[in-house]
Amino acid sequence: MRRTAWSAAALLLPLTACRVSYSALDTASPEATRITNLHWLVLWVTGAVSFVLITALAIGLTRRRTAETREGYRRRTWAVAAAAFLSTLVLLGLLTASVLAGRAVATPVGPDALRIQVVGHQWWWEVSYPSEPPSETVITANEIHVPVGRPVLLELSSTDVIHSFWVPNLNGKKDLIPGRPTRHLLRPERTGVFEGRCAEFCGYQHAHMGFLLIAEEPDRFEAWLASERRPAAEPSDAAGNHGREVFLSSACVLCHTTQGIGAFGHKAPDLTHLASRRMIASATLPNTAGYLAGWVVNSQHIKPGNHMPPNLLPAEDLLDLVSYLRSLQ
């Protein structure tokens, strides 16, 4: 009966993916709006210039040739000079608009900004909310929660190769260079779930190095932050207890942290509140029992080249392990 239920759930997996926004034109912050306005300005200006040039070329190709005269030579000279002058004005105008947009995007943040540390790994994102005392620091993976109406200062770094942090709805790209920490500003103005990506080729699974940024009301964000500070939930049934034993006796504890049960690995995502996340595998799969089981058994089949080895477990151990992981709210 239990396996039948799992099979039925697997049929519904394609319907469980959460809807997200991933578009530089669907702006949700002042910085993204300035970047998008610059995009439209450049598009319309270059489009108009292209139209004028193509029209002038068409006229030149269709007009009958006449003998060269001093008056005609003078008119052509003035026309070329006027075109060069107008081109210079257009380029200066675009340069000025670009500089103004860049200054607006780089606006300093105040002391009330929320600090979040984001570390790029091949091929996932480690997200930390530092706090005093340090015991209240929240660590999660591939999912960033931020409050609406409050500036967010991201402290970005990389542990291996160059990555690039990009949430097109909120701001431009920011490179993460090993050994050179940098900062990035986000100021979300509306709630929503926005997709982010690594925008710098970083290896085999670069295309599957995504994350979700969830902008929510301040009270909901504070409630989420408080829940993330709690240790891992205790199993509520025999299957959960057995699943925890399977987890602690496997190689999982060598790489993953699960606070409160004695798992302190630091090479892979923190699993303390795994079940509360919408996606797994760096925003590659919906966080459902079926996909989670497939990821545990053989993540290399789903995301070849990632650093998680296959786990060949008996069917009953696998079911109980997934039940335990699904209880980590």
C-alpha positions, -999 to 999 in steps of 0.1 A, spaced: 0 0 0 28 23 9 46 18 -24 14 23 -43 9 57 -27 45 66 -37 38 55 -73 7 77 -74 26 106 -60 52 102 -87 26 107 -114 19 142 -100 55 153 -99 54 175 -130 25 195 -114 44 203 -82 69 228 -95 65 262 -80 59 292 -103 87 317 -103 95 349 -121 127 350 -142 127 381 -164 148 413 -165 117 431 -179 95 421 -149 112 445 -125 107 443 -87 133 468 -74 145 504 -83 178 490 -95 162 466 -119 139 493 -131 169 516 -140 186 488 -158 154 480 -178 148 516 -187 184 518 -200 178 487 -220 147 502 -237 165 535 -243 194 518 -260 170 496 -280 149 525 -293 179 547 -301 198 520 -319 167 510 -337 161 545 -349 197 549 -360 196 516 -379 164 527 -397 180 560 -408 211 543 -420 192 516 -440 170 544 -455 200 564 -465 217 533 -480 185 525 -500 183 560 -513 220 560 -523 216 527 -541 185 537 -561 194 573 -570 208 577 -605 244 587 -607 252 622 -620 284 640 -629 304 652 -599 298 690 -592 314 713 -566 279 720 -551 272 683 -548 305 677 -532 299 705 -507 265 690 -497 279 656 -492 306 670 -470 281 689 -448 259 658 -446 288 636 -434 299 663 -409 263 666 -396 260 628 -393 292 626 -374 281 654 -350 247 637 -344 264 603 -339 287 619 -312 257 634 -295 238 601 -295 268 582 -281 274 609 -254 237 607 -245 239 569 -242 271 571 -221 255 596 -198 224 574 -194 246 544 -187 267 563 -160 235 576 -143 220 541 -142 253 526 -129 254 552 -101 218 545 -92 224 508 -90 255 513 -68 237 534 -43 252 528 -8 229 511 18 222 524 53 229 507 86 195 491 87 203 468 57 199 431 62 232 413 58 232 379 40 264 360 32 262 340 -1 290 315 -10 292 300 -44 302 263 -47 303 240 -76 273 238 -82 252 251 -53 247 282 -32 254 284 6 233 311 23 240 325 58 221 350 79 248 361 105 236 370 139 247 378 175 251 355 193 266 333 165 245 304 178 215 321 162 231 323 127 209 307 101 225 286 74 205 273 44 211 265 8 198 275 -27 170 296 -12 172 332 -1 144 348 19 143 386 21 118 411 35 100 436 12 108 472 19 142 467 35 175 470 17 195 437 16 233 437 14 247 405 0 282 396 9 294 374 -19 323 350 -21 334 318 -39 353 288 -26 364 273 -60 360 291 -93 345 323 -106 307 323 -103 282 352 -110 252 360 -89 221 372 -109 185 378 -100 173 396 -132 141 408 -116 160 427 -88 195 438 -101 223 431 -125 250 405 -123 278 404 -98 309 382 -101 321 360 -73 359 357 -76 378 334 -53 398 353 -27 380 386 -35 348 391 -14 323 416 -29 290 431 -21 257 434 -39 225 454 -32 189 442 -34 159 464 -26 128 443 -34 96 464 -36 70 436 -40 65 401 -28 72 372 -51 94 342 -59 122 351 -82 146 327 -98 184 334 -98 212 318 -117 249 316 -119 257 339 -149 294 329 -154 304 295 -168 318 276 -139 320 240 -150 300 210 -161 268 217 -142 268 255 -146 234 254 -162 219 237 -131 233 262 -105 202 281 -97 184 293 -66 152 309 -55 149 343 -39 116 347 -20 106 383 -12 79 384 15 63 406 40 85 415 70 64 396 96 65 364 74 102 368 69 108 371 107 86 340 113 107 321 87 139 332 103 127 322 137 117 287 125 151 283 108 169 289 141 153 258 156 173 225 155 161 196 133 126 183 141 124 150 161 109 121 142 73 115 150 70 78 141 90 46 138 97 52 101 112 86 109 133 71 137 147 44 115 153 70 87 174 91 111 194 60 121 200 53 84 211 89 79 235 89 108 250 55 98 256 65 62 282 87 44 257 116 44 270 129 77 305 134 63 292 162 40 259 175 54 250 193 86 218 186 105 217 206 137 206 188 168 214 152 158 252 152 155 258 157 118 284 184 112 296 181 76 305 213 58 310 202 22 273 201 11 241 219 18 227 221 54 197 198 58 183 210 91 152 224 74 154 207 41 116 200 38 108 237 41 126 244 8 106 245 -24 134 230 -46 163 206 -43 195 201 -63 202 239 -66 167 247 -79 168 218 -104 140 197 -90 108 202 -70 112 192 -34 89 161 -35 93 126 -20 98 111 -55 125 135 -67 142 134 -33 144 96 -34 158 97 -69 184 123 -58 195 103 -28 199 70 -48 217 84 -78 221 121 -81 247 116 -109 219 104 -132 200 137 -126 229 161 -124 261 144 -138 294 156 -123 280 169 -90 300 160 -59 274 137 -42 281 100 -47 254 74 -53 238 57 -22 228 21 -28 202 15 0 177 -13 5 142 -1 -5 129 0 31 159 20 43 154 44 14 117 50 21 124 56 58 153 79 50 132 100 27 104 101 53 128 114 78 142 140 54 107 151 45 100 157 82 128 183 85 106 214 84 
